[in-house]
């Protein structure tokens, strides 16, 4: 790995002017391995595996919520640690935490089929010891994911100058992540097909365990990052740190005074979205299995195609953003509202073909804005505060695990369709937070011309 990072020539796919090519490459590698780990070790098959062990949606939701609750509790301490500790040292600590989480998670999954059989051979619910082991692995996963994501994104943003290069690299990172997110279920598809394509617990164990093995390599990649010194000019939001002449600072005062609220609005929208997503996304796999009779291979195939649809939507949104006269937000909001309509239509569709098409459209339109959101946050947050903001933003990605407990109770009481409709209402509420951003986040070409004129 070290030899790969120390190439003498800059790869053609990396733009010139990077402060650390090594960190950019490692961030891409971390994104790929992280996506493989998440989709194989914690994907839809893992959700069905938990359901088969415990027998109800409420238990699935409660189990899945552990990582989100842990991330919620540790978000602020992790953010301050990223901002105040040596980030490369913090990543090495994350590697140790992740290795323990991988071992405990793999052990829990492996012994799961034995945990539901009593001494007389009769089927029973898992005992307290097994549940504690499973919960501990998920709690450590929540800490690992939040801390490592926050620290790597902070180093990544520091390694890339702000502006179009940053947006370009965030888009590349998103594309790589999406293809890896597709590759993970494809591996699960191959394994379940070879094992007979059944929902037997031993077969699901074999499909899940490779994810924990990949997680060990994910932890290893964290040990090779290097510290970089960010540019003072990157402290965009703090005029006291801006080295431009005072006359030039005055010209952009109106923008600086207003844009401090941009990260707060984005993260408010993302947090509300995550609460709604947790009540729905974790149960899509069970919905397809129970309502439409999907097999393990069919569910894995659907999960493998979804990231490819997102990648196509990212390209479409990228084209829409370039031609939008009001900046990226109207295009992002338009795609988002279309995804909500697809979710509502899913609750009304009766045949599985229509549901699959709507599900893929919903998934693509809802998730394609992620790289643009990350790039906007990187532009509007100074480097000295990126750790805490990245921790909070990563928290939104784990919060949907936390709200899965509520989703499980709702699914047991009202059914999947009504729970999905309730989620759509929460998504509409999140849209309101995006409206003020239309004025606060200008078009990239307008921003660049403003900089040149000043």
C-alpha positions in Angstrom: 0.0 0.0 0.0 2.9 2.4 0.8 4.4 1.9 -2.6 1.1 2.6 -4.2 0.8 5.9 -2.3 4.3 7.0 -3.3 4.0 7.1 -7.0 6.4 9.6 -8.7 3.8 10.9 -11.2 0.4 12.4 -10.4 -2.4 10.2 -11.8 -4.4 11.8 -14.6 -7.6 11.5 -12.6 -6.2 13.8 -9.9 -6.2 17.5 -10.5 -3.0 19.6 -10.0 -2.5 21.8 -6.9 -3.5 19.2 -4.2 -1.8 19.7 -0.8 -1.7 15.9 -0.3 -2.3 13.4 -3.1 -1.8 10.6 -0.6 -4.7 11.8 1.6 -7.0 12.0 -1.5 -6.1 8.5 -2.6 -6.6 7.1 0.9 -9.9 8.9 1.3 -11.1 7.3 -1.9 -9.9 3.9 -0.7 -11.5 4.4 2.7 -14.8 5.3 0.9 -14.7 2.2 -1.2 -13.8 -0.2 1.7 -16.3 1.5 3.9 -19.1 1.1 1.4 -18.2 -2.6 1.0 -18.3 -3.1 4.7 -21.6 -1.4 5.2 -23.4 -3.2 2.4 -22.1 -6.7 3.1 -21.9 -6.7 6.9 -24.8 -4.3 7.6 -27.0 -4.5 4.5 -30.5 -5.9 3.9 -29.4 -9.5 4.5 -28.2 -8.5 7.9 -31.6 -6.9 8.6 -33.4 -10.1 7.6 -30.8 -12.1 9.7 -31.7 -10.1 12.8 -35.5 -10.6 12.1 -35.0 -14.4 11.8 -33.2 -14.4 15.1 -35.6 -12.3 17.1 -38.9 -12.7 15.1 -40.3 -9.1 15.1 -39.8 -5.7 13.5 -39.5 -4.0 16.9 -36.4 -6.1 17.8 -34.9 -5.4 14.4 -35.4 -1.6 14.9 -34.0 -1.7 18.4 -30.9 -3.6 17.4 -30.3 -1.4 14.4 -30.7 1.7 16.5 -27.7 0.9 18.7 -25.1 2.3 16.3 -27.2 5.5 15.8 -27.7 6.1 19.5 -24.0 5.6 20.1 -23.1 8.0 17.3 -25.5 10.5 18.8 -23.9 10.3 22.3 -20.4 10.6 21.0 -20.9 13.1 18.1 -19.7 16.3 19.9 -16.8 14.7 21.7 -15.6 13.2 18.4 -16.0 16.5 16.7 -13.9 18.3 19.3 -11.3 15.5 19.2 -11.0 15.9 15.4 -10.5 19.6 15.7 -8.1 19.5 18.7 -6.1 16.2 18.4 -3.6 15.2 15.8 -5.9 13.8 13.2 -3.5 11.1 12.0 -3.1 9.8 15.5 -6.9 9.9 16.0 -7.3 7.8 12.8 -4.9 5.2 14.3 -7.1 5.0 17.4 -10.1 4.6 15.1 -8.3 1.7 13.4 -8.0 -0.1 16.8 -11.6 0.5 17.6 -12.7 -0.7 14.2 -10.7 -3.9 14.5 -12.4 -4.7 17.8 -15.8 -3.9 16.3 -15.0 -6.2 13.3 -14.0 -9.1 15.5 -17.0 -8.8 17.8 -19.4 -8.3 14.9 -18.1 -11.3 13.0 -18.2 -13.5 16.2 -21.8 -12.4 16.9 -23.0 -13.2 13.3 -21.1 -16.6 13.3 -22.6 -17.9 16.6 -26.1 -16.4 15.9 -27.6 -19.7 14.6 -26.4 -21.5 17.8 -27.9 -18.7 20.0 -31.5 -19.6 19.1 -31.2 -23.3 19.9 -31.6 -24.4 23.6 -29.9 -27.4 25.2 -32.8 -29.7 24.0 -32.5 -28.6 20.4 -35.7 -26.5 20.4 -35.8 -23.0 18.8 -35.7 -20.1 21.2 -34.9 -16.4 21.2 -31.3 -15.3 21.7 -30.1 -15.0 25.3 -28.8 -12.0 27.1 -25.1 -12.8 26.5 -25.5 -13.0 22.7 -27.6 -9.8 22.6 -24.9 -8.0 24.7 -22.2 -9.2 22.2 -24.2 -8.0 19.2 -25.0 -4.7 20.9 -21.4 -4.1 21.8 -20.2 -4.7 18.2 -22.9 -2.3 16.8 -22.0 0.3 19.4 -18.3 0.2 18.5 -19.3 0.3 14.8 -21.2 3.5 15.5 -18.2 5.1 17.2 -15.8 3.9 14.6 -17.9 5.1 11.6 -18.6 8.5 13.1 -15.0 9.2 14.2 -13.2 7.8 11.1 -15.6 9.5 8.7 -15.2 12.9 10.4 -11.4 12.7 10.6 -10.9 11.5 7.0 -13.3 14.1 5.6 -11.5 16.9 7.6 -8.1 15.8 6.2 -9.6 15.3 2.7 -11.0 18.8 2.7 -7.8 20.3 4.0 -5.9 18.5 1.3 -8.0 20.0 -1.6 -8.3 23.7 -2.4 -11.8 25.1 -2.2 -14.0 25.7 -5.2 -14.5 23.6 -8.3 -11.7 21.2 -7.6 -13.2 20.3 -4.3 -16.6 19.7 -5.9 -15.0 17.6 -8.6 -13.2 15.4 -6.1 -16.2 15.1 -3.9 -18.2 13.9 -7.0 -15.4 11.4 -7.8 -15.5 10.1 -4.3 -19.3 9.8 -4.4 -19.1 7.9 -7.7 -16.5 5.4 -6.3 -18.6 5.0 -3.2 -21.7 4.2 -5.2 -20.0 1.6 -7.3 -18.5 0.0 -4.2 -22.0 0.1 -2.7 -23.2 -1.8 -5.7 -20.3 -4.3 -5.6 -21.0 -5.3 -2.0 -24.6 -6.6 -2.7 -23.2 -8.2 -5.9 -20.8 -10.2 -3.8 -23.7 -11.1 -1.5 -25.8 -12.1 -4.6 -23.0 -14.4 -5.8 -22.6 -16.0 -2.3 -26.4 -16.5 -1.7 -26.8 -18.0 -5.2 -24.0 -20.5 -4.7 -25.4 -21.5 -1.3 -28.9 -22.3 -2.6 -30.6 -18.9 -2.5 -32.5 -19.5 0.7 -33.2 -17.6 3.9 -31.5 -20.2 6.1 -29.4 -18.7 8.9 -26.1 -20.5 8.1 -26.4 -19.3 4.5 -26.9 -15.7 5.6 -23.9 -16.0 7.9 -21.7 -16.9 5.0 -23.0 -13.9 3.0 -22.4 -11.5 5.9 -19.0 -12.5 7.3 -16.9 -11.2 4.3 -18.0 -7.7 5.2 -16.2 -8.0 8.6 -13.1 -9.3 6.9 -13.1 -6.3 4.6 -13.5 -4.0 7.6 -10.0 -5.1 8.8 -8.5 -3.7 5.6 -10.6 -0.6 6.1 -9.0 -0.1 9.5 -5.5 -0.7 8.0 -6.0 2.1 5.5 -6.5 4.6 8.3 -2.9 4.2 9.4 -1.3 5.8 6.3 -2.9 9.3 6.3 -0.5 12.2 6.7 -1.2 15.6 8.5 -1.5 18.7 6.2 -1.4 22.3 7.1 -4.4 24.1 5.6 -4.2 27.4 3.9 -5.3 30.4 5.9 -7.3 31.7 3.0 -9.5 28.6 3.3 -11.0 30.1 6.5 -13.7 31.6 4.4 -16.2 32.4 7.0 -14.0 34.3 9.4 -13.0 37.8 8.2 -10.4 38.0 10.9 -8.5 35.2 9.3 -8.9 36.6 5.7 -5.6 38.1 4.4 -7.3 40.2 1.7 -7.2 44.0 2.0 -9.9 45.4 4.1 -11.6 47.0 1.1 -12.0 43.6 -0.5 -13.4 42.1 2.6 -16.1 44.8 2.8 -17.3 43.8 -0.7 -18.2 40.3 0.5 -19.5 41.4 3.9 -23.1 40.8 3.1 -22.3 37.3 1.9 -20.2 36.5 5.0 -22.8 37.9 7.4 -25.5 35.7 6.0 -23.7 32.5 5.1 -22.8 31.5 8.7 -26.2 29.9 8.8 -25.7 27.7 5.8 -24.2 24.7 7.7 -26.9 24.9 10.3 -29.7 24.8 7.7 -28.0 21.9 5.8 -27.5 19.8 8.9 -31.0 20.6 10.1 -32.4 19.3 6.8 -30.1 16.3 6.9 -31.0 15.4 10.5 -34.8 15.6 9.9 -34.3 13.5 6.8 -32.3 10.9 8.7 -35.0 10.6 11.3 -37.5 9.8 8.6 -35.2 7.5 6.7 -34.5 5.4 9.8 -38.2 4.5 10.0 -38.2 3.3 6.4 -34.9 2.4 4.8 -34.0 -0.4 7.3 -37.3 -2.1 6.5 -37.3 -2.1 2.7 -35.6 -5.4 2.6 -38.1 -7.0 5.0 -41.0 -5.4 3.0 -39.8 -6.9 -0.3 -39.3 -10.3 1.4 -42.6 -10.5 3.2 -44.9 -8.6 0.8 -43.5 -9.6 -2.6 -41.6 -12.9 -1.8 -38.1 -11.7 -2.7 -35.4 -14.3 -2.4 -31.9 -13.5 -0.9 -30.4 -13.3 -4.4 -33.3 -11.1 -5.6 -32.9 -8.7 -2.7 -29.1 -8.6 -3.2 -29.6 -7.8 -6.9 -32.0 -5.0 -6.1 -29.5 -3.5 -3.6 -26.7 -3.8 -6.1 -28.6 -1.9 -8.8 -29.7 0.9 -6.6 -26.2 2.6 -6.3 -25.8 2.5 -10.1 -29.1 4.4 -10.3 -27.8 6.9 -7.8 -24.5 7.3 -9.8 -26.6 8.1 -12.9 -28.7 10.6 -10.9 -25.5 12.3 -9.6 -24.5 12.9 -13.2 -27.9 14.2 -14.0 -27.9 16.5 -11.0 -24.4 17.7 -11.8 -25.6 18.7 -15.3 -28.7 20.4 -13.8 -26.6 22.3 -11.3 -24.3 23.7 -14.1 -27.2 25.2 -16.0 -29.2 26.4 -12.9 -29.1 30.2 -12.8 -29.9 30.2 -9.1 -27.2 27.9 -8.0 -27.2 24.2 -7.0 -30.0 24.3 -4.4 -33.1 24.6 -6.7 -31.8 21.6 -8.7 -31.1 19.6 -5.5 -34.5 20.5 -4.1 -36.3 19.5 -7.3 -34.7 16.1 -7.3 -35.5 15.6 -3.6 -39.2 16.5 -4.0 -39.5 14.0 -6.9 -38.1 11.3 -4.6 -40.8 12.0 -2.0 -43.5 11.6 -4.7 -41.9 8.2 -5.7 -42.1 7.1 -2.1 -45.8 7.9 -1.8 -46.5 6.1 -5.1 -44.7 3.0 -3.8 -47.3 2.7 -1.0 -50.1 2.6 -3.7 -48.4 0.2 -6.2 -49.7 -3.3 -6.2 -47.3 -5.3 -8.4 -43.6 -5.8 -7.6 -42.4 -4.5 -11.0 -43.8 -1.1 -10.4 -42.6 -1.0 -6.8 -39.0 -1.9 -8.0 -39.0 0.9 -10.6 -40.3 3.4 -8.0 -37.9 2.2 -5.4 -34.9 2.7 -7.7 -36.1 6.1 -8.7 -36.7 7.2 -5.1 -33.3 5.9 -4.0 -31.5 7.6 -6.8 -33.3 11.0 -6.6 -33.0 11.1 -2.8 -29.4 10.3 -2.5 -27.8 12.0 -5.5 -27.4 15.3 -3.6 -24.9 13.9 -1.1 -21.6 14.9 -2.8 -23.0 18.4 -3.5 -24.0 18.8 0.2 -20.5 17.7 1.3 -18.9 20.2 -1.1 -21.1 23.1 0.1 -20.3 22.3 3.7 -16.6 22.2 3.0 -16.8 25.6 1.3 -18.8 27.2 4.1 -17.0 25.7 7.1 -13.4 26.8 8.1 -10.8 24.1 8.4 -10.4 24.7 12.2 -14.1 23.7 12.7 -14.4 20.9 10.1 -14.0 18.2 12.7 -17.1 19.0 14.7 -19.2 19.8 11.6 -18.2 16.6 9.9 -18.9 14.7 13.1 -22.4 16.2 13.2 -23.0 15.5 9.5 -21.8 11.9 9.9 -24.2 11.7 12.8 -27.1 12.4 10.4 -26.0 9.3 8.5 -26.1 7.2 11.7 -29.3 8.8 13.1 -31.4 6.9 10.7 -30.1 3.8 12.5 -31.3 5.4 15.8 -34.8 6.1 14.6 -35.1 2.5 13.3 -36.4 1.6 16.7 -39.4 3.8 16.2 -39.9 2.5 12.6 -39.9 -1.1 13.9 -42.8 -0.3 16.3 -44.7 1.5 13.7 -44.3 -1.3 11.1 -45.6 -3.8 13.6 -48.6 -1.7 14.5 -49.6 0.0 11.3 -47.8 -2.0 8.5 -45.0 -1.0 6.1 -47.1 1.2 3.8 -48.5 3.6 6.4 -45.0 3.9 8.0 -43.5 4.8 4.6 -46.3 7.5 4.1 -45.5 8.9 7.5 -41.8 9.1 6.5 -42.8 11.1 3.3 -44.4 13.7 5.6 -41.1 14.1 7.5 -39.2 14.4 4.2 -41.5 17.3 3.2 -40.7 19.0 6.5 -36.9 18.6 5.8 -37.5 20.4 2.4 -38.4 23.6 4.2 -34.8 23.9 5.5 -33.5 23.9 1.9 -35.6 26.9 0.8 -33.5 29.7 2.4 -30.4 28.2 0.9 -31.5 29.1 -2.6 -30.5 32.7 -1.9 -27.5 31.9 0.4 -25.6 29.4 -1.9 -24.9 31.1 -5.2 -24.1 29.4 -8.5 -20.4 28.4 -8.7 -19.7 30.4 -11.8 -21.2 33.5 -10.1 -19.1 32.9 -7.1 -16.0 32.6 -9.2 -16.8 35.8 -11.2 -17.4 37.6 -7.9 -14.0 36.6 -6.7 -12.3 37.7 -9.9 -14.1 41.1 -9.8 -13.0 41.8 -6.3 
